Amino acid sequence: MNHKSKEMLKSIGFTGLLTIYAIFAIFPLFWLILLTFKSDAQMFNTTFVFTPTLENYRIVILQGTDYVKAFINNIIVSGGAVLLSLLVGVPGAYALARYNFSKKEDLAFTILSFRFAPEILVILPLFMIYQKIGLYDTYFGLIWVYQLITLPLLIWVLRGYFEDISVEVEQAANLDGYSWYQVFFKILLPLIKPGLVASALLAFIFAWNNFTFPLLLSGFQIETVTVAALRYIGSDTVHYGQMAVAAAVAALPEVVLALIIQKHLVRGLSFGAVKG
């Protein structure tokens, strides 16, 4: 067997492995979509051969106004949390990357530790505080608490991007007469755009999928999709088809956003590694 044949076999084998992995990775999503077209009666009696129905979509989207409201609430809360994190996190990441001050690394690690702290550890005191100061079941209350999820991620990812930019770039701009604000907004922000897009999308996904905080810090007014899906679990049965529709619809914003900005996302995740 010559070298060309070996390379061809290696390429075919690698392509086959990638295909198997792709099927393995995509199959849960395929199965979820399949369940959305099954009635409760067909859920356990059939596999791939069944009579499809749109009844689950009608119940969840058209009849289930509570779910539509929860979907809108999720967009407001998750989007607001990411916007607030960007306003605070971008300057914070720049400060941690550029300035040297006492206990800088301790502060950076403390911010990161908020992201990895168990949510159940802080939920009880937060619940009591929110009840007393009137933030329970409000948009601002959820946006505020979501900073524990989104802000550490943004700061640590963007800190690495700022550190990858040479200080000489800023110094040269200053010599040309640019103010600090002009340097920051016209030069630095465009340079970190891939990281900004990637980290903002990841922060949005983590906020969108959060379950613990909206379950305990919101009621029926500001219900999110992760909590609204529990409505399809009855006392006597579980409506799997309706839950599948709720999950599939909830995943749409994340998929659409990822497809729209995938060029920046790929570059942002592969360039500018986090430094610690």
C-alpha positions in Angstrom: 0.0 0.0 0.0 1.5 3.3 -1.1 1.7 6.5 0.9 -1.3 8.1 -1.0 -3.5 5.1 -0.2 -2.6 5.3 3.5 -3.4 9.0 3.6 -6.8 8.4 1.9 -7.7 5.6 4.4 -6.6 7.8 7.3 -8.8 10.6 5.9 -11.8 8.3 5.4 -11.4 6.9 8.9 -11.1 10.4 10.5 -14.2 11.5 8.5 -16.1 8.4 9.7 -15.2 9.1 13.3 -16.3 12.7 13.0 -19.6 11.6 11.5 -20.3 9.1 14.3 -19.5 11.8 16.9 -21.8 14.3 15.1 -24.6 11.8 15.1 -24.0 11.1 18.8 -24.0 14.8 19.6 -27.0 15.8 17.5 -29.2 12.8 18.4 -30.6 14.2 21.7 -31.7 17.4 19.8 -33.3 15.2 17.1 -35.1 13.1 19.7 -36.3 16.3 21.4 -37.8 17.6 18.2 -39.3 14.1 17.5 -41.1 14.2 20.9 -42.7 17.5 20.1 -44.8 15.8 17.4 -46.0 12.9 19.6 -49.2 12.8 21.6 -49.2 11.6 25.2 -50.8 8.3 24.0 -48.0 7.7 21.5 -45.2 8.7 23.8 -44.3 5.2 25.1 -46.0 3.0 22.5 -44.0 4.2 19.4 -40.5 5.1 18.5 -39.9 6.5 15.0 -43.1 5.4 13.3 -46.1 7.4 14.6 -48.9 9.8 13.6 -47.4 13.3 14.0 -49.5 16.0 15.6 -49.2 19.8 16.2 -51.3 19.6 19.3 -48.4 20.1 21.6 -47.3 23.3 19.8 -50.9 24.6 19.9 -51.2 24.0 23.7 -47.8 25.6 24.5 -47.6 28.5 22.1 -51.1 29.4 21.1 -53.1 28.3 24.1 -50.3 28.7 26.7 -50.1 32.5 27.1 -48.2 32.0 30.3 -45.3 30.3 28.4 -45.2 33.1 25.9 -45.0 35.7 28.7 -42.3 33.6 30.4 -40.4 33.6 27.1 -40.5 37.4 26.9 -39.5 37.7 30.5 -36.5 35.5 29.8 -35.4 37.8 27.0 -35.7 40.9 29.2 -33.9 39.4 32.2 -31.1 37.6 30.3 -30.6 40.5 27.9 -30.6 43.0 30.7 -28.2 41.0 32.8 -25.7 40.8 29.9 -26.0 44.5 29.2 -25.4 45.4 32.8 -22.4 43.0 32.9 -20.9 44.6 29.8 -21.3 48.1 31.3 -19.5 47.0 34.5 -17.3 44.1 33.3 -15.5 45.8 30.3 -14.0 48.6 32.4 -13.4 46.1 35.3 -11.5 43.7 32.9 -9.5 46.7 31.6 -8.5 47.8 35.1 -7.4 44.3 36.1 -5.4 43.9 32.9 -3.7 47.3 32.9 -3.3 48.6 36.4 -1.2 47.2 39.2 -2.6 47.7 42.7 -2.5 45.9 46.0 -4.4 42.6 46.2 -5.3 42.7 42.5 -5.1 39.0 42.0 -7.0 38.3 45.2 -9.8 40.6 43.9 -9.8 38.9 40.5 -10.0 35.4 42.1 -12.8 36.6 44.4 -14.8 37.8 41.4 -14.2 34.4 39.7 -15.2 32.5 42.9 -18.7 34.0 42.6 -19.2 32.1 39.4 -18.3 28.8 40.9 -20.0 29.2 44.2 -23.1 26.9 44.5 -26.3 28.8 43.9 -28.1 27.0 46.7 -25.5 28.4 49.1 -26.6 32.0 48.6 -30.2 31.6 47.6 -31.7 31.6 51.1 -30.1 34.9 52.4 -30.9 36.4 49.0 -34.5 35.4 49.3 -34.8 37.0 52.7 -33.0 40.2 51.5 -35.2 40.4 48.4 -38.4 40.1 50.4 -37.3 42.9 52.7 -36.1 45.4 50.1 -38.9 44.7 47.6 -36.9 43.1 44.8 -38.7 39.7 45.0 -40.4 38.9 41.7 -39.1 41.9 39.8 -37.1 42.3 36.6 -34.3 44.3 38.3 -34.1 41.7 41.1 -33.3 38.9 38.7 -31.0 41.0 36.5 -29.1 41.9 39.6 -28.7 38.4 40.9 -27.7 37.1 37.4 -24.6 39.2 37.8 -23.2 36.3 39.9 -23.4 34.2 36.7 -22.5 36.7 33.9 -20.1 39.2 35.4 -17.3 36.9 36.5 -17.3 35.2 33.0 -17.1 38.5 31.1 -14.4 40.0 33.3 -12.1 37.0 33.2 -12.4 36.4 29.4 -12.0 40.1 28.5 -9.1 40.5 30.9 -7.2 38.0 28.7 -8.0 40.0 25.6 -6.9 43.3 27.1 -3.6 41.7 28.2 -3.0 40.5 24.7 -3.1 44.0 23.4 0.3 45.7 23.7 0.5 48.8 25.9 2.4 50.5 23.1 -0.8 50.7 21.1 -2.4 52.9 23.7 0.8 55.0 24.1 1.1 55.6 20.4 -2.6 56.7 20.3 -1.9 59.1 23.2 1.0 60.6 21.4 -1.3 61.2 18.4 -3.5 63.3 20.6 -6.2 60.8 21.5 -7.8 61.0 24.9 -8.2 57.9 27.1 -11.8 57.6 26.2 -11.1 57.9 22.5 -8.4 55.2 22.8 -10.7 52.9 24.7 -13.8 53.2 22.5 -12.1 53.7 19.1 -9.1 51.4 19.4 -9.4 48.9 22.2 -13.0 47.9 21.9 -12.8 47.1 18.2 -9.7 45.0 18.9 -11.4 42.9 21.6 -14.7 42.6 19.6 -14.4 38.8 19.0 -13.9 38.2 22.7 -16.7 40.6 23.6 -19.1 38.8 21.3 -18.1 35.3 22.4 -18.2 36.1 26.2 -21.5 38.0 25.9 -23.1 35.1 24.1 -21.8 32.6 26.7 -23.0 34.9 29.5 -26.4 35.1 27.8 -26.7 31.3 27.5 -25.8 30.8 31.1 -28.3 33.4 32.2 -31.0 32.1 29.9 -30.7 28.5 31.1 -30.5 29.4 34.9 -33.2 27.6 36.9 -32.4 28.1 40.6 -32.6 31.9 40.9 -35.9 32.4 39.0 -37.4 29.5 40.8 -36.9 30.9 44.2 -36.5 34.7 43.6 -39.5 35.2 41.3 -43.2 34.3 41.5 -45.9 34.3 38.8 -45.2 37.9 37.6 -41.6 37.4 36.3 -41.6 33.7 35.5 -38.9 32.4 33.1 -39.0 29.6 30.6 -37.0 27.2 32.7 -39.6 27.5 35.5 -42.6 27.7 33.2 -41.7 24.3 31.8 -42.6 22.8 35.2 -46.3 23.6 34.4 -46.4 20.6 32.1 -45.7 18.2 35.0 -49.1 17.3 36.3 -50.0 15.6 39.6 -50.8 12.4 37.8 -48.7 12.5 34.6 -45.9 14.3 32.7 -46.8 15.8 29.4 -43.5 15.0 27.7 -44.6 16.3 24.3 -45.5 19.8 25.7 -42.3 19.9 27.8 -40.3 19.0 24.6 -42.0 21.9 22.8 -41.2 24.3 25.7 -37.5 23.1 25.6 -37.2 23.4 21.9 -38.7 26.9 21.7 -36.5 28.0 24.6 -33.4 26.9 22.7 -34.2 28.9 19.6 -32.7 32.3 20.7 -29.4 30.7 21.7 -29.2 28.8 18.4 -30.1 31.9 16.3 -27.7 34.1 18.1 -24.9 31.5 17.7 -25.5 31.2 14.0 -25.6 35.0 13.5 -22.3 35.7 15.2 -20.6 32.4 14.7 -17.7 34.0 12.8 -16.9 36.2 15.9 -17.7 33.3 18.2 -15.2 30.9 16.7 -12.5 33.5 16.7 -13.4 34.7 20.2 -13.1 31.3 21.7 -9.9 30.4 20.0 -8.0 33.6 20.3 -7.0 35.4 23.5 -6.8 32.7 26.1 -7.7 33.5 29.7 -4.7 34.4 31.7 -4.6 34.0 35.5 
